[in-house]
Amino acid sequence: MKDNVNSTIHYNKHPSGIECIEITRHFNFNIGNAVKYLWRSGLKGGESTRIEDLEKARWYISDEIERLKGENNARIKKHISVTN
């Protein structure tokens, strides 16, 4: 019987033999999801889902960039208000 919860083929199919979660658990949510979608690109639904998976990865990368910019802007504003 297939186990789609604990052992999905599109996350275990990498030639290295490493399971995707072994890598992604070391990243934050956005980066981990970007890696996950890059990892499974074209594996879950075949070639028809490759572009969709890459677009999802790009979305999480963009979200992470915006998050980091927001944190950076907040630090700058805090520094300005402390020094004035």
C-alpha positions in Angstrom: 0.0 0.0 0.0 1.2 3.5 -0.9 2.1 5.8 2.0 1.4 9.3 0.8 1.9 10.8 4.2 5.3 9.4 5.3 7.0 8.5 2.1 6.0 10.3 -1.1 7.9 9.4 -4.2 8.4 13.0 -5.4 10.4 13.8 -2.3 12.4 10.6 -2.3 13.3 10.4 -5.9 16.5 12.5 -5.9 19.5 10.7 -7.3 21.5 11.5 -4.1 19.1 9.3 -2.1 18.5 12.2 0.3 14.9 12.9 1.2 13.9 16.5 0.6 12.9 17.1 4.3 16.4 16.3 5.4 17.5 19.5 3.7 14.5 21.8 4.1 14.2 21.4 7.9 17.3 23.4 8.2 15.8 26.5 6.6 13.0 28.9 7.5 9.5 28.4 6.1 10.0 30.4 2.8 13.4 29.1 1.9 12.4 25.5 2.9 9.3 25.7 0.6 11.3 27.2 -2.3 13.8 24.3 -2.0 10.9 21.8 -1.8 9.3 23.1 -5.0 12.6 23.1 -6.8 13.3 19.6 -5.6 10.0 18.1 -6.8 9.8 20.2 -10.0 8.4 17.9 -12.6 8.3 14.8 -10.3 4.9 15.1 -8.7 2.8 15.6 -11.7 5.3 15.1 -14.5 6.4 17.7 -17.0 3.0 19.3 -16.9 3.7 20.7 -13.4 7.3 21.7 -13.8 6.6 25.3 -14.5 4.0 25.5 -11.7 6.5 24.2 -9.2 9.1 26.7 -10.4 6.6 29.5 -10.1 5.8 28.4 -6.6 9.5 28.3 -5.7 9.9 31.8 -7.1 6.9 33.0 -5.0 8.4 31.8 -1.8 11.8 33.4 -2.7 10.1 36.7 -3.5 8.2 36.6 -0.2 11.4 35.9 1.7 13.1 38.9 0.0 10.2 41.2 0.9 10.3 39.9 4.5 14.0 40.6 4.8 13.5 44.1 3.3 10.8 44.7 5.8 13.0 43.6 8.7 15.8 45.8 7.4 13.5 48.8 7.1 12.2 48.3 10.6 15.8 48.2 11.9 16.6 51.4 10.1 13.5 53.2 11.4 14.2 52.0 14.9 17.8 53.2 14.7 16.7 56.6 13.4 14.1 57.0 16.2 16.7 56.1 18.8 19.2 58.6 17.5 16.8 61.5 17.2 
